[in-house]
Amino acid sequence: MRYPPGNTHELALIESIRRASASRPAGRVRVGIGDDCAVIRPPAGHEIVVTTDFCLEGRHFRRDWHTPESAGHRCLARGLSDLAAMGAKPIAAFLSLALPRDTDRRWVDGFFRGLRALADAVSVPLAGGDTAASPGEHVLADIVLMGSVPAGKALLRSTAKAGDLIYVTGSLGGAAAELKQLAAAPGKIRKSGEHPQLFPAPRLSAGQTLLRRGLATSCIDVSDGLSTDLKHLCDASHLSAELVLPAASIHPLASGRIDLALHGGEDYELLFSAKPATRIPVTIEGVRITRIGTFTARKPRAAITIIDESGHRRKLTAGGWEHRFG
Amino acid sequence: MRYPPGNTHELALIESIRRASASRPAGRVRVGIGDDCAVIRPPAGHEIVVTTDFCLEGRHFRRDWHTPESAGHRCLARGLSDLAAMGAKPIAAFLSLALPRDTDRRWVDGFFRGLRALADAVSVPLAGGDTAASPGEHVLADIVLMGSVPAGKALLRSTAKAGDLIYVTGSLGGAAAELKQLAAAPGKIRKSGEHPQLFPAPRLSAGQTLLRRGLATSCIDVSDGLSTDLKHLCDASHLSAELVLPAASIHPLASGRIDLALHGGEDYELLFSAKPATRIPVTIEGVRITRIGTFTARKPRAAITIIDESGHRRKLTAGGWEHRFG
């Protein structure tokens, strides 16, 4: 016909699975999938936070490296992690999903199984989205997350001050290290242990606690890589930073690979700052917190200095996700 | 590298244009582009409505048929039309945009010019989104629109009753008729007159007036085609319908082509119902309103009967957008 032919049957299939994955109107979702828009009841005295993230096959996941459950999990985790970085509580998710012709039904089932498992674990309903036939050979997803924060209390990137100490939740480099394993041996998934690449854990509870207890002066999630995301904090707050990475901040899978911890990305940990006088607990909501640096005055441009165990200083260039391309 | 190489330079370009198109924090947008999430202040006593729509090259537009300004306009118009169908007032838009390698800078500029012109016309700020390198040869966009309605007042698909009269704003078939012209002579854009395919006008004011004055018992926008969208209303409200299409309801470009009016889609008019006793004005917010049918009891399944000028009745099969594929 006038547009390239698509796949009606498969569209109906995705739509049926998407509807099956959808929650019934409940909580703050008054009208979910099935009308022109979803209708959400915002909590009184709160602001709404919104984030959208592409999950494009070949860019954000690969069908030969990631299981379908992992692709679905990671798609939702990306958005949830942005909510976590604001200290927000999730309200609803919206998924736009386009599949190429002849996508295996089992792949689609697995994708939704992975997405739904994480959605159920954090009690976020799938409230809407869109479906389409992909114009090319790639699975295309865009995930939208909506959450809420008490008015005026969202954790921002732009509010750190010189002298604030820099902390990270959990550990870094694990996602990149596991990705290297998957690339080296596609289809071979380790049976035991954590899967920081395949099934990252967004730090929603930790972010909400940072907000509720007023602990953080700024916050971002480590999606693009520590060097890039710390640069984002520096730029937004007009600061420089000094970084010291203790062994505890590096994921066991990335042991001895400080480059993966610095530039690997996709760890979905929270990078935040606090006033020097603020007592930061050793763990927050069961997640270990490690101090990894200090914000300093910008002179004259934002710069990150990394200090190694011997006290040597060198300038760190942002080398995260954005720079993996090209 | 580990993922297929992308185009850092072009990503930075899109991002710079997207930021240039973004509104400064104002109105209900407290934090816009540049943090992990946008922060939105919801109006007191209102509910939030959300819609997401893919605009994928080769599915929803073609670069050889649509101008870049048209592609940008249509992308935003799709989402705005969903807000209109709820009777909602727009709050903010979020755009996820992925470009293939070597996309012409002028195309991207034109896309944003078209999107921004419509955004400015309806005062909706671009508050966030995502950018990526497209994994294939197609421009990929996903647009998210957020709006507000007085709590409990959203116009829904599911609330029509048997006996309610069916109305449509403006006229139908124009978008499909202009698409046929573009397909027959790519690149040849008519200099004068309306462009219902290239620059459809979402009926935001009409939708808001229907809501405010309590005129409509149900509403949907005609995006997939009258036959398909009326079927959606019938299914959601558990009704059948009788349809009579007067000449006034058919766009001049589609004159004599009732198939385009019935199945063409993309007209972005509002299809709504009202109680027989409700006086529906001849025009609402400057848009002509035409009565095109009646809802009847479902017996036993939802069915649409079309009645022609001679009084002949035949069953109408949904043949809109979904069925153009495949």
Chai-1 contact restraints between the chains, C-beta under 6 A:
chainA,res_idxA,chainB,res_idxB,connection_type,confidence,min_distance_angstrom,max_distance_angstrom,comment,restraint_id
A,M1,B,R324,contact,1.0,0.0,6.0,A-B,restraint_1
A,R2,B,A183,contact,1.0,0.0,6.0,A-B,restraint_2
A,P4,B,G58,contact,1.0,0.0,6.0,A-B,restraint_3
A,P5,B,G326,contact,1.0,0.0,6.0,A-B,restraint_4
A,G6,B,F325,contact,1.0,0.0,6.0,A-B,restraint_5
A,T8,B,F325,contact,1.0,0.0,6.0,A-B,restraint_6
A,T8,B,G326,contact,1.0,0.0,6.0,A-B,restraint_7
A,D35,B,L156,contact,1.0,0.0,6.0,A-B,restraint_8
A,D35,B,R157,contact,1.0,0.0,6.0,A-B,restraint_9
A,D36,B,D82,contact,1.0,0.0,6.0,A-B,restraint_10
A,D36,B,A85,contact,1.0,0.0,6.0,A-B,restraint_11
A,D36,B,M86,contact,1.0,0.0,6.0,A-B,restraint_12
A,C37,B,V49,contact,1.0,0.0,6.0,A-B,restraint_13
A,C37,B,V50,contact,1.0,0.0,6.0,A-B,restraint_14
A,C37,B,T51,contact,1.0,0.0,6.0,A-B,restraint_15
A,C37,B,D82,contact,1.0,0.0,6.0,A-B,restraint_16
A,C37,B,M86,contact,1.0,0.0,6.0,A-B,restraint_17
A,A38,B,V50,contact,1.0,0.0,6.0,A-B,restraint_18
A,V39,B,E47,contact,1.0,0.0,6.0,A-B,restraint_19
A,V39,B,V49,contact,1.0,0.0,6.0,A-B,restraint_20
A,V39,B,A154,contact,1.0,0.0,6.0,A-B,restraint_21
A,I40,B,I48,contact,1.0,0.0,6.0,A-B,restraint_22
A,R41,B,E47,contact,1.0,0.0,6.0,A-B,restraint_23
A,P42,B,P42,contact,1.0,0.0,6.0,A-B,restraint_24
A,P42,B,I48,contact,1.0,0.0,6.0,A-B,restraint_25
A,E47,B,V39,contact,1.0,0.0,6.0,A-B,restraint_26
A,E47,B,R41,contact,1.0,0.0,6.0,A-B,restraint_27
A,I48,B,I40,contact,1.0,0.0,6.0,A-B,restraint_28
A,I48,B,P42,contact,1.0,0.0,6.0,A-B,restraint_29
A,V49,B,C37,contact,1.0,0.0,6.0,A-B,restraint_30
A,V49,B,V39,contact,1.0,0.0,6.0,A-B,restraint_31
A,V50,B,C37,contact,1.0,0.0,6.0,A-B,restraint_32
A,V50,B,A38,contact,1.0,0.0,6.0,A-B,restraint_33
A,T51,B,C37,contact,1.0,0.0,6.0,A-B,restraint_34
A,T52,B,F94,contact,1.0,0.0,6.0,A-B,restraint_35
A,T52,B,S96,contact,1.0,0.0,6.0,A-B,restraint_36
A,T52,B,G129,contact,1.0,0.0,6.0,A-B,restraint_37
A,T52,B,D130,contact,1.0,0.0,6.0,A-B,restraint_38
A,T52,B,V144,contact,1.0,0.0,6.0,A-B,restraint_39
A,D53,B,D130,contact,1.0,0.0,6.0,A-B,restraint_40
A,F54,B,S96,contact,1.0,0.0,6.0,A-B,restraint_41
A,F54,B,D130,contact,1.0,0.0,6.0,A-B,restraint_42
A,F54,B,A132,contact,1.0,0.0,6.0,A-B,restraint_43
A,L56,B,A132,contact,1.0,0.0,6.0,A-B,restraint_44
A,L56,B,P135,contact,1.0,0.0,6.0,A-B,restraint_45
A,G58,B,P4,contact,1.0,0.0,6.0,A-B,restraint_46
A,G58,B,P135,contact,1.0,0.0,6.0,A-B,restraint_47
A,R59,B,A132,contact,1.0,0.0,6.0,A-B,restraint_48
A,R59,B,P135,contact,1.0,0.0,6.0,A-B,restraint_49
A,D82,B,D36,contact,1.0,0.0,6.0,A-B,restraint_50
A,D82,B,C37,contact,1.0,0.0,6.0,A-B,restraint_51
A,A85,B,D36,contact,1.0,0.0,6.0,A-B,restraint_52
A,M86,B,D36,contact,1.0,0.0,6.0,A-B,restraint_53
A,M86,B,C37,contact,1.0,0.0,6.0,A-B,restraint_54
A,F94,B,T52,contact,1.0,0.0,6.0,A-B,restraint_55
A,S96,B,T52,contact,1.0,0.0,6.0,A-B,restraint_56
A,S96,B,F54,contact,1.0,0.0,6.0,A-B,restraint_57
A,S96,B,D142,contact,1.0,0.0,6.0,A-B,restraint_58
A,G129,B,T52,contact,1.0,0.0,6.0,A-B,restraint_59
A,D130,B,T52,contact,1.0,0.0,6.0,A-B,restraint_60
A,D130,B,D53,contact,1.0,0.0,6.0,A-B,restraint_61
A,D130,B,F54,contact,1.0,0.0,6.0,A-B,restraint_62
A,A132,B,F54,contact,1.0,0.0,6.0,A-B,restraint_63
A,A132,B,L56,contact,1.0,0.0,6.0,A-B,restraint_64
A,A132,B,R59,contact,1.0,0.0,6.0,A-B,restraint_65
A,P135,B,L56,contact,1.0,0.0,6.0,A-B,restraint_66
A,P135,B,G58,contact,1.0,0.0,6.0,A-B,restraint_67
A,P135,B,R59,contact,1.0,0.0,6.0,A-B,restraint_68
A,P135,B,H138,contact,1.0,0.0,6.0,A-B,restraint_69
A,G136,B,G136,contact,1.0,0.0,6.0,A-B,restraint_70
A,G136,B,H138,contact,1.0,0.0,6.0,A-B,restraint_71
A,H138,B,P135,contact,1.0,0.0,6.0,A-B,restraint_72
A,H138,B,G136,contact,1.0,0.0,6.0,A-B,restraint_73
A,L140,B,L140,contact,1.0,0.0,6.0,A-B,restraint_74
A,D142,B,S96,contact,1.0,0.0,6.0,A-B,restraint_75
A,D142,B,D142,contact,1.0,0.0,6.0,A-B,restraint_76
A,V144,B,T52,contact,1.0,0.0,6.0,A-B,restraint_77
A,V144,B,V144,contact,1.0,0.0,6.0,A-B,restraint_78
A,A154,B,V39,contact,1.0,0.0,6.0,A-B,restraint_79
A,L156,B,D35,contact,1.0,0.0,6.0,A-B,restraint_80
A,R157,B,D35,contact,1.0,0.0,6.0,A-B,restraint_81
A,A183,B,R2,contact,1.0,0.0,6.0,A-B,restraint_82
A,R324,B,M1,contact,1.0,0.0,6.0,A-B,restraint_83
A,F325,B,G6,contact,1.0,0.0,6.0,A-B,restraint_84
A,F325,B,T8,contact,1.0,0.0,6.0,A-B,restraint_85
A,G326,B,P5,contact,1.0,0.0,6.0,A-B,restraint_86
A,G326,B,G6,contact,1.0,0.0,6.0,A-B,restraint_87
A,G326,B,N7,contact,1.0,0.0,6.0,A-B,restraint_88
A,G326,B,T8,contact,1.0,0.0,6.0,A-B,restraint_89
